[in-house]
Amino acid sequence: MLKKEVLRKKDDFTSVYKAGKSVPDRYIVLFYKKNDLPYSRTAFLASKKVGNSVQRNRAKRLMKESYRLNADRFRTGYDLIFIARNTINGRKLMDVNKSMMNAAARGKVTVS
């Protein structure tokens, strides 16, 4: 992931939360909003409700790997925020991958 493809600024996060849409799924919640750029920007979050730092970092790693494996299936020009739910603890990559793609398909941010 290139540096420009990472969502960083507080204003960008606020914009996605306020003007964007959300799609919940079993292990993640996806917030998305069109950004009018030729590329998509992403962020992966896990709050303290997910668990200690080891569990939070594992959740973020699973989400990043799932996104990396399916990056070509996502539409460009979106700001995407993936938030881990506490149900992600103890899950395998395939479970998280399935949940992510299911949420993305319901949000219509994937290419069919």
DRENPA-3360 file (N, C-alpha, C; in nm, 2 decimals, always signed):
BEGIN
1 = MLKKEVLR = +0.08/-0.12/+0.00/+0.00/+0.00/+0.00/+0.09/+0.12/+0.00 ~ +0.06/+0.21/-0.09/+0.14/+0.33/-0.10/+0.10/+0.43/+0.01 ~ +0.19/+0.53/+0.04/+0.16/+0.62/+0.14/+0.03/+0.71/+0.11 ~ +0.01/+0.74/-0.01/-0.10/+0.83/-0.05/-0.23/+0.75/-0.04 ~ -0.23/+0.62/-0.03/-0.35/+0.53/-0.03/-0.39/+0.50/+0.12 ~ -0.33/+0.57/+0.21/-0.37/+0.55/+0.35/-0.44/+0.67/+0.40 ~ -0.56/+0.65/+0.46/-0.64/+0.76/+0.52/-0.57/+0.80/+0.65 ~ -0.54/+0.93/+0.66/-0.47/+0.98/+0.78/-0.53/+1.10/+0.86;
9 = KKDDFTSV = -0.58/+1.19/+0.78/-0.62/+1.32/+0.85/-0.76/+1.30/+0.92 ~ -0.77/+1.37/+1.03/-0.89/+1.37/+1.11/-1.01/+1.42/+1.03 ~ -0.99/+1.52/+0.95/-1.10/+1.57/+0.87/-1.15/+1.47/+0.77 ~ -1.06/+1.39/+0.72/-1.10/+1.28/+0.62/-1.19/+1.18/+0.70 ~ -1.14/+1.14/+0.81/-1.22/+1.04/+0.89/-1.35/+1.10/+0.93 ~ -1.36/+1.22/+0.97/-1.49/+1.28/+1.01/-1.58/+1.29/+0.89 ~ -1.52/+1.32/+0.77/-1.60/+1.33/+0.65/-1.67/+1.19/+0.62 ~ -1.59/+1.09/+0.63/-1.64/+0.95/+0.60/-1.75/+0.91/+0.70;
17 = YKAGKSVP = -1.72/+0.94/+0.83/-1.82/+0.91/+0.93/-1.95/+0.98/+0.92 ~ -1.94/+1.11/+0.88/-2.06/+1.20/+0.88/-2.14/+1.18/+0.74 ~ -2.07/+1.19/+0.63/-2.13/+1.19/+0.50/-2.13/+1.06/+0.43 ~ -2.05/+0.96/+0.48/-2.05/+0.83/+0.42/-2.15/+0.74/+0.47 ~ -2.14/+0.61/+0.42/-2.24/+0.51/+0.46/-2.16/+0.40/+0.53 ~ -2.24/+0.32/+0.61/-2.17/+0.21/+0.68/-2.25/+0.08/+0.65 ~ -2.17/-0.03/+0.65/-2.22/-0.16/+0.63/-2.16/-0.25/+0.74 ~ -2.25/-0.30/+0.83/-2.20/-0.40/+0.93/-2.19/-0.54/+0.88;
25 = DRYIVLFY = -2.10/-0.62/+0.93/-2.09/-0.76/+0.90/-2.05/-0.83/+1.03 ~ -2.03/-0.96/+1.02/-2.01/-1.04/+1.14/-1.88/-1.00/+1.21 ~ -1.77/-0.97/+1.14/-1.64/-0.95/+1.20/-1.59/-0.81/+1.18 ~ -1.65/-0.73/+1.09/-1.60/-0.60/+1.06/-1.72/-0.50/+1.03 ~ -1.69/-0.37/+1.04/-1.79/-0.27/+0.99/-1.71/-0.19/+0.89 ~ -1.78/-0.17/+0.78/-1.72/-0.09/+0.67/-1.78/+0.05/+0.66 ~ -1.71/+0.15/+0.67/-1.75/+0.29/+0.64/-1.69/+0.33/+0.51 ~ -1.77/+0.39/+0.42/-1.72/+0.42/+0.29/-1.78/+0.55/+0.24;
33 = KKNDLPYS = -1.71/+0.62/+0.15/-1.75/+0.75/+0.09/-1.67/+0.77/-0.04 ~ -1.74/+0.82/-0.14/-1.67/+0.86/-0.26/-1.57/+0.97/-0.24 ~ -1.45/+0.97/-0.29/-1.35/+1.07/-0.26/-1.31/+1.16/-0.38 ~ -1.36/+1.13/-0.50/-1.32/+1.20/-0.62/-1.17/+1.21/-0.65 ~ -1.10/+1.10/-0.62/-0.96/+1.09/-0.65/-0.95/+0.97/-0.74 ~ -0.84/+0.96/-0.81/-0.82/+0.84/-0.90/-0.77/+0.71/-0.83 ~ -0.77/+0.72/-0.70/-0.73/+0.60/-0.62/-0.81/+0.60/-0.49 ~ -0.82/+0.48/-0.43/-0.89/+0.47/-0.30/-0.79/+0.48/-0.18;
41 = RTAFLASK = -0.85/+0.53/-0.07/-0.77/+0.54/+0.05/-0.83/+0.45/+0.16 ~ -0.75/+0.39/+0.24/-0.81/+0.29/+0.33/-0.75/+0.32/+0.47 ~ -0.82/+0.27/+0.57/-0.78/+0.28/+0.71/-0.83/+0.15/+0.78 ~ -0.76/+0.10/+0.87/-0.79/-0.03/+0.94/-0.79/+0.00/+1.09 ~ -0.90/-0.01/+1.16/-0.90/+0.03/+1.30/-0.95/-0.09/+1.39 ~ -0.90/-0.09/+1.51/-0.95/-0.18/+1.61/-0.95/-0.11/+1.75 ~ -1.06/-0.10/+1.81/-1.07/-0.02/+1.94/-1.03/-0.12/+2.05 ~ -1.02/-0.06/+2.17/-0.99/-0.14/+2.29/-1.09/-0.24/+2.33;
49 = KVGNSVQR = -1.21/-0.23/+2.27/-1.32/-0.33/+2.29/-1.28/-0.46/+2.23 ~ -1.19/-0.46/+2.13/-1.15/-0.58/+2.06/-1.06/-0.66/+2.16 ~ -0.98/-0.60/+2.24/-0.90/-0.67/+2.33/-0.77/-0.59/+2.36 ~ -0.67/-0.67/+2.40/-0.54/-0.61/+2.43/-0.46/-0.58/+2.30 ~ -0.34/-0.52/+2.32/-0.27/-0.47/+2.20/-0.24/-0.59/+2.10 ~ -0.21/-0.71/+2.15/-0.18/-0.82/+2.07/-0.31/-0.85/+1.98 ~ -0.42/-0.86/+2.04/-0.54/-0.89/+1.97/-0.58/-0.78/+1.87 ~ -0.56/-0.66/+1.91/-0.60/-0.55/+1.82/-0.50/-0.55/+1.70;
57 = NRAKRLMK = -0.38/-0.57/+1.72/-0.28/-0.57/+1.61/-0.31/-0.69/+1.52 ~ -0.34/-0.81/+1.57/-0.38/-0.92/+1.49/-0.50/-0.89/+1.41 ~ -0.60/-0.83/+1.47/-0.72/-0.79/+1.39/-0.69/-0.70/+1.27 ~ -0.60/-0.60/+1.30/-0.57/-0.51/+1.19/-0.49/-0.58/+1.08 ~ -0.40/-0.67/+1.12/-0.32/-0.75/+1.03/-0.41/-0.84/+0.94 ~ -0.51/-0.90/+1.00/-0.60/-0.98/+0.92/-0.68/-0.90/+0.82 ~ -0.73/-0.78/+0.87/-0.80/-0.70/+0.77/-0.71/-0.65/+0.66 ~ -0.59/-0.61/+0.69/-0.50/-0.56/+0.59/-0.47/-0.67/+0.49;
65 = ESYRLNAD = -0.44/-0.79/+0.53/-0.41/-0.90/+0.44/-0.53/-0.93/+0.36 ~ -0.65/-0.93/+0.41/-0.77/-0.96/+0.34/-0.79/-0.85/+0.23 ~ -0.76/-0.72/+0.26/-0.77/-0.62/+0.16/-0.67/-0.63/+0.05 ~ -0.55/-0.67/+0.09/-0.44/-0.69/+0.00/-0.47/-0.80/-0.10 ~ -0.53/-0.91/-0.05/-0.56/-1.02/-0.14/-0.67/-0.98/-0.24 ~ -0.75/-0.89/-0.21/-0.87/-0.86/-0.29/-0.87/-0.71/-0.34 ~ -0.75/-0.65/-0.34/-0.75/-0.50/-0.37/-0.79/-0.48/-0.51 ~ -0.77/-0.57/-0.60/-0.81/-0.55/-0.74/-0.96/-0.56/-0.76;
73 = RFRTGYDL = -1.03/-0.61/-0.66/-1.18/-0.63/-0.67/-1.25/-0.50/-0.62 ~ -1.18/-0.41/-0.55/-1.25/-0.29/-0.50/-1.25/-0.18/-0.60 ~ -1.35/-0.10/-0.61/-1.36/+0.01/-0.70/-1.26/+0.12/-0.65 ~ -1.21/+0.20/-0.74/-1.12/+0.31/-0.71/-1.21/+0.43/-0.68 ~ -1.15/+0.53/-0.61/-1.22/+0.65/-0.59/-1.30/+0.65/-0.46 ~ -1.27/+0.57/-0.36/-1.34/+0.56/-0.24/-1.25/+0.58/-0.12 ~ -1.30/+0.64/-0.01/-1.24/+0.63/+0.12/-1.30/+0.52/+0.19 ~ -1.22/+0.42/+0.24/-1.27/+0.30/+0.31/-1.21/+0.29/+0.45;
81 = IFIARNTI = -1.30/+0.28/+0.55/-1.26/+0.25/+0.68/-1.31/+0.12/+0.73 ~ -1.22/+0.03/+0.76/-1.26/-0.10/+0.81/-1.23/-0.11/+0.96 ~ -1.34/-0.13/+1.04/-1.33/-0.14/+1.18/-1.36/-0.28/+1.23 ~ -1.27/-0.33/+1.31/-1.28/-0.47/+1.36/-1.38/-0.47/+1.48 ~ -1.46/-0.57/+1.48/-1.56/-0.59/+1.59/-1.49/-0.69/+1.69 ~ -1.54/-0.70/+1.81/-1.48/-0.79/+1.91/-1.50/-0.94/+1.87 ~ -1.59/-0.97/+1.78/-1.61/-1.10/+1.74/-1.50/-1.16/+1.65 ~ -1.40/-1.07/+1.61/-1.29/-1.11/+1.52/-1.19/-1.19/+1.59;
89 = NGRKLMDV = -1.19/-1.18/+1.72/-1.09/-1.25/+1.80/-1.09/-1.40/+1.78 ~ -0.98/-1.46/+1.75/-0.97/-1.61/+1.73/-1.01/-1.66/+1.59 ~ -1.04/-1.57/+1.50/-1.08/-1.60/+1.37/-0.97/-1.62/+1.27 ~ -0.99/-1.70/+1.17/-0.89/-1.72/+1.07/-0.90/-1.62/+0.96 ~ -0.80/-1.61/+0.87/-0.80/-1.51/+0.76/-0.92/-1.53/+0.67 ~ -0.95/-1.66/+0.64/-1.06/-1.68/+0.55/-1.19/-1.63/+0.60 ~ -1.21/-1.64/+0.73/-1.34/-1.59/+0.79/-1.34/-1.44/+0.77 ~ -1.23/-1.37/+0.80/-1.23/-1.22/+0.79/-1.24/-1.18/+0.65;
97 = NKSMMNAA = -1.18/-1.25/+0.56/-1.18/-1.23/+0.42/-1.33/-1.23/+0.37 ~ -1.40/-1.34/+0.40/-1.54/-1.36/+0.36/-1.62/-1.24/+0.42 ~ -1.60/-1.21/+0.54/-1.68/-1.10/+0.60/-1.65/-0.97/+0.53 ~ -1.53/-0.94/+0.50/-1.49/-0.81/+0.43/-1.55/-0.81/+0.30 ~ -1.54/-0.91/+0.22/-1.60/-0.91/+0.08/-1.75/-0.90/+0.08 ~ -1.81/-0.96/+0.18/-1.96/-0.96/+0.20/-2.00/-0.82/+0.23 ~ -1.93/-0.75/+0.32/-1.97/-0.61/+0.35/-1.94/-0.52/+0.23 ~ -1.83/-0.54/+0.16/-1.80/-0.46/+0.04/-1.90/-0.48/-0.07;
105 = ARGKVTVS = -1.94/-0.60/-0.09/-2.04/-0.63/-0.19/-2.18/-0.56/-0.16 ~ -2.22/-0.57/-0.03/-2.34/-0.50/+0.01/-2.33/-0.35/+0.00 ~ -2.21/-0.29/+0.02/-2.19/-0.15/+0.00/-2.17/-0.11/-0.14 ~ -2.16/-0.21/-0.23/-2.14/-0.18/-0.38/-2.01/-0.11/-0.40 ~ -1.90/-0.14/-0.33/-1.77/-0.09/-0.35/-1.68/-0.19/-0.42 ~ -1.73/-0.30/-0.46/-1.65/-0.40/-0.53/-1.70/-0.40/-0.68 ~ -1.61/-0.44/-0.76/-1.64/-0.46/-0.90/-1.70/-0.60/-0.92 ~ -1.81/-0.61/-0.98/-1.88/-0.74/-0.99/-1.81/-0.84/-1.08;
% end
